[in-house]
Amino acid sequence: MQEKRYSDMGEYELKQEIASLKEKGRKAEQLGMVNEFAVLERKAIMAQSYLLNPKDYLPGEIYQIAGDPGTYFKIDYMNGVFAWGYRLDGDKAEEALPIAMLIKLERG
């Protein structure tokens, strides 16, 4: 059976998929299956990205990277649910991050 792509799923299906992936991830983590846990976590982030609006993520803006405190990412351009850009503290190598990994910085 062909698995349905996240881009073809509705909100309800995506939320069910995220819950399922997180549950499988918890089990993998408890069993010490580090690689499996990382893969499942990444899939959940991808699915979460499809629940967000890419138009809310703006080129030129800087975002914090979820799960990596103190690491910031500047968006050069958007392609679907991926933000292309670079980490501010890195070697400026271009990379793509799913938008669910990006946290808006509080202005104030």
Residue pairs with C-beta under 8 A, 6 or more apart in sequence:
4 13
6 14
6 17
6 46
6 47
6 49
6 50
7 50
7 80
9 17
9 47
9 50
11 51
14 47
14 48
14 50
14 51
15 51
17 47
18 44
18 47
18 48
21 40
21 41
21 43
21 44
21 47
22 40
22 44
24 40
25 37
25 40
25 41
25 44
28 36
28 37
28 40
29 37
45 98
45 100
45 101
46 81
46 98
46 100
48 98
48 100
49 81
49 82
49 98
49 99
49 100
49 101
50 81
51 100
52 81
52 99
52 100
54 78
54 80
54 81
54 99
56 99
57 63
57 75
57 78
57 83
57 99
57 102
58 75
59 75
59 76
59 77
59 78
59 85
60 74
60 75
61 74
61 75
62 72
62 73
62 74
62 75
62 88
62 105
63 72
63 73
63 75
63 83
63 102
63 103
63 104
63 105
64 71
64 72
64 73
64 102
64 103
64 105
65 71
65 72
65 73
65 87
65 97
65 101
65 102
65 103
66 100
66 101
66 102
66 103
67 101
70 89
71 87
71 88
71 89
72 87
72 88
72 89
72 105
73 83
73 85
73 86
73 87
73 88
73 97
73 102
74 85
74 86
74 88
75 83
75 84
75 85
75 102
76 84
76 85
76 86
76 94
77 84
77 85
78 84
79 96
81 98
81 99
81 100
82 96
82 97
82 98
82 99
83 96
83 97
83 98
83 99
83 102
84 94
84 95
84 96
85 94
85 95
85 97
86 92
86 93
86 94
86 95
87 95
